Amino acid sequence: MDPAKSRTFEYPDFWTDAERMNALYAPFRNRNVNPLNFDTKLDFWKKMIEKWCLFQSNPLFSIKDIQTFFQRDTRRPLCLALVVDDLLKNKEIKSVDEFLQETPPEQSWSGWAVHSLVKSPARWAFTKLKTNVFASNSTVQEDTEFVHLPSLKVLAENLLKSVEFDHLYDIEELKDVMKNEQPFSLTIVNLIVHYLSLQSKAIKTVLDGKTLVKFVSDKGGQSLTISKEEEATYTLQSQERFLIENIEQLEMEKENLVKEAKSYLDRGLRKLAKVHLRKKMELEKTIEKRVLILENIQSLMSRVKEVDSNSQVFDTYQQGVFALESKIKEAGLNIDKIDDTMGKIEQALEDNDEIESTLSKVINSPSDAEYEAELAALLLDELAPVPDHSPTHLPSSLIGNQVEDMGTSEVAHKPKKVAAEATG
């Protein structure tokens, strides 16, 4: 594969050290001779393979790809077969066939049984046999393609950042969604989607010959299935896009017919101009029909969105009612208790009014008659005659009033006098 031209691969600092690089390019010696150098060399090439996959934005590689990319002058690394064996042993890579044969967890029970009880044991037995037979002498073919799983994981995580969850995508569209300096092939897209389906983060289905994919967020609360309603919505959206593109194309054809008709008129070819104008009129009728169909589809889509919105509002209402009822129940509130409490409050207020009324009464208060008698006595004392030798002439009206007052005073004092005599 060709390296990415828009970027520069970062080689290690010692890449120009010929002696060290010759040792890294040479075939592996027996590990027992020098375990440290063996492990260092093995780790170096494992990291370079992963770095190359990420640089290419491609999880697929073969020994031949790596040898071609890392060729120094005329020399290629001759130790990669053992590196690939170690990656296979640690399950960091898998052959393309083995990887694609893995089944997602949401498959049917029968599919799971076949995979778990037949395919997996058979594959394990073959791998085990290959490991035992070729442990010291790898037989990996240079052109065999492998899937580098750590690199595939990185690409899958990047894809999830660019898509909308619970939205159906044509798998062909994902090549455009996966924004990168490197164009993605459909093969890589399929590998990424398959990896995500194994992680229960994507699900595929086929509709009208198209492979549709839906992605699911890690947050949960989303269905790992594609419903008939989702398929219907996708069909409406696809028809909308098709009609818009078709109408745009017809409009361009109509404009070209008008231009051609004008051109024929300028050259005096009126019959040919009429032919083109007749075609233009037929196109206008077709466009009108397409527009009506488009409006109907858009109306249906709008109704579907309204139903979704109404459903969300209804769910919100239900959640609000549940929250309110839970709060009331938690607080121990009910109609009977409230009525009982309000009755007790009214009774308490009535009792309080009676208590205040009782406390405000005057204790042993004299009667108004006693006050009047005492006032008359005081007035009589003030009007009593003072001995005076000079003759005084008073008005007859004043004398009459005084006599009346005196009479009243005597009457008022008689009970006191009788009471005093009785006591004596």
C-alpha positions as CSV (number, residue, x, y, z in Angstrom):
1,M,0.0,0.0,0.0
2,D,1.1,3.5,-0.7
3,P,2.0,5.7,2.3
4,A,0.0,8.7,3.0
5,K,1.4,11.5,0.9
6,S,0.0,14.4,2.8
7,R,1.7,13.5,6.1
8,T,5.2,12.4,7.1
9,F,5.7,9.1,9.0
10,E,7.8,9.7,12.1
11,Y,10.6,7.2,12.3
12,P,12.5,6.6,15.5
13,D,15.6,8.7,16.3
14,F,18.0,5.8,15.7
15,W,16.6,5.2,12.2
16,T,19.8,6.5,10.6
17,D,22.0,4.3,12.9
18,A,22.9,1.6,10.3
19,E,24.4,-0.9,12.7
20,R,21.4,-0.9,15.0
21,M,18.9,-1.0,12.1
22,N,20.8,-3.9,10.5
23,A,20.3,-5.8,13.8
24,L,16.6,-4.9,13.8
25,Y,16.1,-6.0,10.2
26,A,17.9,-9.3,10.5
27,P,16.0,-12.5,11.3
28,F,15.4,-13.4,14.9
29,R,17.9,-15.6,16.7
30,N,17.0,-18.1,19.3
31,R,15.6,-16.2,22.3
32,N,17.8,-18.2,24.7
33,V,20.9,-16.6,23.3
34,N,19.9,-13.0,24.3
35,P,16.4,-12.7,25.8
36,L,16.6,-8.9,26.3
37,N,17.6,-8.1,22.7
38,F,15.0,-10.6,21.4
39,D,12.2,-9.0,23.4
40,T,13.3,-5.4,22.5
41,K,13.4,-6.2,18.8
42,L,10.0,-7.9,19.0
43,D,8.4,-4.9,20.9
44,F,10.0,-2.5,18.4
45,W,8.3,-4.1,15.4
46,K,5.0,-4.6,17.1
47,K,4.9,-0.8,17.8
48,M,6.0,0.0,14.3
49,I,3.2,-2.1,12.8
50,E,0.6,-0.3,15.0
51,K,2.0,3.1,14.2
52,W,1.9,2.2,10.5
53,C,-1.8,1.1,10.6
54,L,-2.8,4.4,12.4
55,F,-0.7,6.4,10.0
56,Q,-2.5,4.8,7.0
57,S,-5.9,4.9,8.8
58,N,-6.1,1.3,7.8
59,P,-6.3,-1.7,10.2
60,L,-5.4,-4.1,7.4
61,F,-1.8,-5.1,6.8
62,S,0.3,-7.9,5.5
63,I,3.9,-8.7,6.0
64,K,4.5,-7.6,2.4
65,D,2.9,-4.2,3.1
66,I,5.2,-3.6,6.1
67,Q,8.3,-4.8,4.3
68,T,7.6,-2.5,1.4
69,F,6.9,0.6,3.5
70,F,10.0,0.1,5.8
71,Q,12.4,-0.8,3.0
72,R,15.8,0.9,3.6
73,D,17.6,1.2,0.3
74,T,17.3,-2.4,-1.0
75,R,17.0,-4.0,2.4
76,R,13.7,-5.2,3.9
77,P,13.0,-6.5,7.4
78,L,13.3,-10.3,7.5
79,C,11.9,-10.8,11.0
80,L,8.3,-10.0,10.6
81,A,6.9,-13.5,10.4
82,L,7.8,-14.2,14.0
83,V,6.3,-10.7,15.0
84,V,3.0,-11.7,13.3
85,D,3.0,-15.0,15.1
86,D,3.4,-13.2,18.4
87,L,0.6,-10.8,17.6
88,L,-1.6,-13.7,16.7
89,K,-0.7,-15.5,19.9
90,N,-1.7,-12.4,22.0
91,K,-4.9,-11.8,20.0
92,E,-3.8,-8.4,18.9
93,I,-4.4,-9.3,15.3
94,K,-6.7,-11.7,13.5
95,S,-6.9,-12.9,9.9
96,V,-9.7,-11.1,7.9
97,D,-11.7,-14.4,7.5
98,E,-11.5,-15.2,11.2
99,F,-12.5,-11.7,12.3
100,L,-15.5,-11.5,9.9
101,Q,-16.7,-14.9,11.1
102,E,-17.2,-13.7,14.6
103,T,-20.8,-13.1,15.4
104,P,-22.3,-10.1,17.4
105,P,-23.8,-10.9,20.8
106,E,-27.4,-9.9,19.7
107,Q,-27.6,-12.8,17.2
108,S,-30.1,-15.6,17.6
109,W,-29.5,-18.4,20.1
110,S,-29.1,-20.9,17.3
111,G,-26.5,-18.8,15.6
112,W,-24.7,-18.4,19.0
113,A,-24.8,-22.2,19.5
114,V,-23.3,-22.9,16.1
115,H,-20.6,-20.2,16.6
116,S,-19.8,-21.1,20.2
117,L,-20.0,-24.9,20.0
118,V,-18.8,-25.6,16.5
119,K,-16.9,-22.8,14.8
120,S,-15.0,-21.5,17.8
121,P,-13.7,-24.9,19.0
122,A,-12.7,-25.8,15.5
123,R,-10.9,-22.5,15.0
124,W,-9.2,-22.9,18.4
125,A,-8.1,-26.4,17.5
126,F,-6.7,-25.3,14.2
127,T,-4.9,-22.4,15.8
128,K,-3.5,-24.6,18.6
129,L,-2.3,-27.1,16.1
130,K,-0.6,-24.5,13.9
131,T,1.1,-23.0,17.0
132,N,2.4,-26.4,18.1
133,V,3.6,-27.5,14.7
134,F,5.1,-24.2,13.6
135,A,6.2,-22.7,16.9
136,S,9.8,-22.3,15.9
137,N,9.3,-21.9,12.1
138,S,6.5,-19.6,11.1
139,T,4.6,-20.3,7.9
140,V,2.7,-17.1,7.6
141,Q,2.4,-16.0,4.0
142,E,3.7,-12.6,3.1
143,D,0.5,-11.5,1.3
144,T,-1.9,-12.8,4.0
145,E,-3.9,-9.8,5.3
146,F,-4.5,-9.4,9.0
147,V,-6.8,-7.0,11.0
148,H,-4.8,-5.0,13.6
149,L,-7.4,-4.8,16.4
150,P,-5.9,-1.9,18.5
151,S,-5.8,0.3,15.4
152,L,-9.3,-0.8,14.4
153,K,-10.6,0.2,17.9
154,V,-9.1,3.7,17.4
155,L,-10.8,4.1,14.0
156,A,-14.1,2.8,15.4
157,E,-14.0,5.3,18.3
158,N,-13.3,8.2,15.8
159,L,-16.3,7.1,13.7
160,L,-18.6,7.2,16.8
161,K,-17.6,10.8,17.3
162,S,-18.9,11.7,13.8
163,V,-22.2,9.9,13.7
164,E,-25.7,10.5,15.1
165,F,-27.0,7.8,17.4
166,D,-30.3,6.1,16.6
167,H,-30.0,7.2,13.0
168,L,-29.9,4.9,10.0
169,Y,-27.0,5.2,7.6
170,D,-26.4,3.6,4.3
171,I,-23.0,2.0,4.7
172,E,-21.8,3.8,1.6
173,E,-22.5,7.1,3.3
174,L,-20.1,6.3,6.1
175,K,-17.2,6.8,3.8
176,D,-18.1,10.5,3.7
177,V,-18.9,10.7,7.4
178,M,-15.5,9.3,8.4
179,K,-13.6,12.6,7.8
180,N,-9.9,11.9,7.4
181,E,-7.0,12.9,5.3
182,Q,-7.1,9.4,3.9
183,P,-10.1,8.2,1.9
184,F,-11.7,5.1,3.4
185,S,-12.6,2.1,1.3
186,L,-15.8,0.2,1.7
187,T,-13.7,-2.7,3.0
188,I,-12.4,-0.6,5.9
189,V,-15.8,0.7,6.7
190,N,-17.2,-2.8,6.8
191,L,-14.5,-3.8,9.2
192,I,-15.1,-0.9,11.5
193,V,-18.9,-1.5,11.5
194,H,-18.4,-5.2,12.2
195,Y,-16.0,-4.4,15.1
196,L,-18.7,-2.0,16.6
197,S,-21.4,-4.6,16.2
198,L,-19.2,-7.1,18.1
199,Q,-19.0,-4.4,20.9
200,S,-22.8,-4.0,20.8
201,K,-22.4,-0.4,19.5
202,A,-23.8,-0.9,16.0
203,I,-26.3,-3.1,14.2
204,K,-26.8,-3.8,10.5
205,T,-29.7,-4.7,8.3
206,V,-30.4,-4.9,4.6
207,L,-33.3,-2.9,3.0
208,D,-33.9,-2.9,-0.7
209,G,-30.4,-4.1,-1.4
210,K,-28.8,-1.5,0.8
211,T,-26.9,-2.2,4.0
212,L,-28.1,0.1,6.7
213,V,-26.3,0.7,10.0
214,K,-27.5,2.2,13.3
215,F,-25.1,3.2,16.1
216,V,-25.8,3.0,19.8
217,S,-24.3,5.2,22.5
218,D,-22.5,3.9,25.5
219,K,-25.0,5.8,27.7
220,G,-27.6,3.2,27.2
221,G,-31.4,3.7,26.9
222,Q,-31.2,2.9,23.2
223,S,-32.5,-0.2,21.4
224,L,-30.0,-2.4,19.6
225,T,-32.6,-3.3,17.0
226,I,-33.8,-1.6,13.8
227,S,-37.6,-1.3,13.9
228,K,-40.0,-1.2,11.0
229,E,-40.8,2.4,11.9
230,E,-37.1,3.3,11.5
231,E,-36.9,1.5,8.2
232,A,-40.0,3.4,7.0
233,T,-38.6,6.7,8.1
234,Y,-35.3,6.0,6.3
235,T,-37.3,5.1,3.1
236,L,-39.1,8.4,3.3
237,Q,-35.8,10.3,3.8
238,S,-34.3,8.4,0.9
239,Q,-37.2,9.2,-1.4
240,E,-37.0,12.9,-0.4
241,R,-33.3,13.1,-1.3
242,F,-34.0,11.3,-4.6
243,L,-36.9,13.6,-5.6
244,I,-34.9,16.7,-4.7
245,E,-32.0,15.6,-6.9
246,N,-34.4,14.5,-9.7
247,I,-36.2,17.8,-9.6
248,E,-33.0,19.7,-9.7
249,Q,-31.8,17.7,-12.7
250,L,-35.2,18.2,-14.5
251,E,-35.0,22.0,-13.9
252,M,-31.5,22.0,-15.5
253,E,-32.8,20.1,-18.5
254,K,-35.7,22.5,-18.9
255,E,-33.3,25.5,-18.9
256,N,-31.1,23.8,-21.5
257,L,-34.2,23.2,-23.7
258,V,-35.1,26.9,-23.4
259,K,-31.6,27.9,-24.4
260,E,-31.7,25.5,-27.4
261,A,-35.1,26.8,-28.5
262,K,-33.8,30.3,-28.4
263,S,-30.7,29.2,-30.4
264,Y,-32.9,27.7,-33.1
265,L,-35.1,30.8,-33.2
266,D,-32.0,32.9,-33.8
267,R,-31.1,30.7,-36.7
268,G,-34.7,30.8,-38.1
269,L,-35.4,27.2,-37.3
270,R,-38.9,27.7,-35.8
271,K,-40.1,24.1,-36.1
272,L,-37.1,22.8,-34.1
273,A,-37.6,25.6,-31.6
274,K,-41.2,24.4,-31.2
275,V,-40.1,20.8,-30.6
276,H,-37.8,21.9,-27.8
277,L,-40.5,24.1,-26.3
278,R,-42.9,21.2,-26.4
279,K,-40.3,19.1,-24.5
280,K,-39.9,21.9,-22.0
281,M,-43.7,21.9,-21.4
282,E,-43.7,18.1,-20.8
283,L,-40.8,18.5,-18.4
284,E,-42.7,21.2,-16.5
285,K,-45.6,18.8,-16.1
286,T,-43.3,16.1,-14.8
287,I,-41.6,18.6,-12.4
288,E,-45.0,19.6,-11.1
289,K,-45.9,16.0,-10.4
290,R,-42.5,15.4,-8.7
291,V,-43.0,18.5,-6.6
292,L,-46.4,17.3,-5.4
293,I,-45.0,13.9,-4.5
294,L,-42.2,15.6,-2.6
295,E,-44.6,17.8,-0.7
296,N,-46.6,14.7,0.3
297,I,-43.5,12.9,1.5
298,Q,-42.3,16.0,3.4
299,S,-45.8,16.3,5.0
300,L,-45.6,12.7,6.1
301,M,-42.2,13.2,7.6
302,S,-43.4,16.3,9.4
303,R,-46.3,14.3,10.9
304,V,-43.9,11.6,12.0
305,K,-41.8,14.2,13.8
306,E,-44.9,15.7,15.4
307,V,-45.9,12.3,16.7
308,D,-42.4,11.8,18.1
309,S,-42.6,15.3,19.7
310,N,-46.0,14.6,21.1
311,S,-44.8,11.3,22.5
312,Q,-41.9,13.0,24.2
313,V,-44.3,15.6,25.7
314,F,-46.6,12.8,26.9
315,D,-43.6,11.0,28.5
316,T,-42.6,14.2,30.2
317,Y,-46.1,14.6,31.6
318,Q,-46.1,11.1,32.8
319,Q,-42.8,11.6,34.5
320,G,-44.0,14.8,36.1
321,V,-47.1,13.1,37.4
322,F,-45.1,10.2,38.8
323,A,-42.6,12.6,40.5
324,L,-45.5,14.6,42.0
325,E,-47.3,11.5,43.3
326,S,-44.1,10.1,44.7
327,K,-43.4,13.4,46.5
328,I,-46.9,13.5,47.9
329,K,-46.6,9.9,49.0
330,E,-43.2,10.5,50.5
331,A,-44.6,13.5,52.5
332,G,-47.5,11.4,53.8
333,L,-50.2,13.7,52.3
334,N,-53.7,12.6,51.5
335,I,-57.2,14.2,51.3
336,D,-58.5,12.6,54.5
337,K,-55.5,13.8,56.6
338,I,-55.8,17.2,55.1
339,D,-59.5,17.5,55.8
340,D,-59.0,16.2,59.4
341,T,-56.2,18.7,59.9
342,M,-58.2,21.7,58.5
343,G,-61.1,20.7,60.9
344,K,-58.8,20.7,63.8
345,I,-57.5,24.1,62.8
346,E,-61.0,25.6,62.6
347,Q,-61.9,24.1,66.0
348,A,-58.7,25.5,67.6
349,L,-59.5,28.9,66.2
350,E,-63.0,28.8,67.7
351,D,-61.7,27.7,71.0
352,N,-59.1,30.5,70.9
353,D,-61.9,33.1,70.2
354,E,-63.9,31.9,73.2
355,I,-60.8,32.1,75.4
356,E,-60.0,35.6,74.4
357,S,-63.7,36.6,74.9
358,T,-63.7,35.2,78.4
359,L,-60.4,36.8,79.3
360,S,-61.7,40.2,78.2
361,K,-64.7,40.3,80.7
362,V,-64.6,42.9,83.6
363,I,-64.5,41.2,87.0
364,N,-66.9,42.8,89.9
365,S,-67.6,45.9,87.9
366,P,-70.1,48.4,89.8
367,S,-73.5,48.9,88.1
368,D,-74.4,52.2,86.4
369,A,-77.1,53.0,89.1
370,E,-74.4,53.1,91.8
371,Y,-72.3,55.5,89.7
372,E,-75.4,57.7,89.2
373,A,-76.2,57.8,93.0
374,E,-72.6,58.7,93.9
375,L,-72.5,61.5,91.3
376,A,-75.8,62.9,92.7
377,A,-74.4,62.9,96.2
378,L,-71.3,64.8,95.1
379,L,-73.5,67.4,93.4
380,L,-75.7,67.8,96.4
381,D,-72.6,68.4,98.6
382,E,-71.4,71.1,96.3
383,L,-74.8,72.9,96.3
384,A,-75.4,72.7,100.1
385,P,-76.1,76.3,101.5
386,V,-73.2,78.0,103.3
387,P,-74.1,80.3,106.3
388,D,-74.1,83.9,105.1
389,H,-75.7,86.9,106.8
390,S,-76.1,88.8,103.6
391,P,-79.3,88.4,101.8
392,T,-79.0,86.5,98.6
393,H,-81.7,86.4,96.0
394,L,-81.5,83.3,93.7
395,P,-83.5,82.8,90.6
396,S,-86.6,80.8,91.2
397,S,-85.6,78.3,88.4
398,L,-82.3,77.6,90.2
399,I,-84.0,77.2,93.5
400,G,-86.4,74.7,92.0
401,N,-83.6,72.7,90.4
402,Q,-81.8,72.5,93.7
403,V,-84.8,71.4,95.6
404,E,-85.4,68.7,93.0
405,D,-81.8,67.6,93.3
406,M,-82.0,67.5,97.0
407,G,-85.1,65.5,96.9
408,T,-83.4,63.0,94.6
409,S,-80.4,62.9,96.9
410,E,-82.4,62.2,99.9
411,V,-84.2,59.5,98.2
412,A,-80.9,58.0,97.0
413,H,-79.5,58.1,100.6
414,K,-82.5,56.7,102.4
415,P,-81.6,53.1,101.7
416,K,-78.2,53.7,103.1
417,K,-79.7,55.3,106.2
418,V,-82.2,52.5,106.7
419,A,-79.4,49.9,106.3
420,A,-77.3,51.7,108.8
421,E,-80.1,51.8,111.4
422,A,-80.9,48.1,110.8
423,T,-77.3,47.4,111.4
424,G,-77.2,49.5,114.5
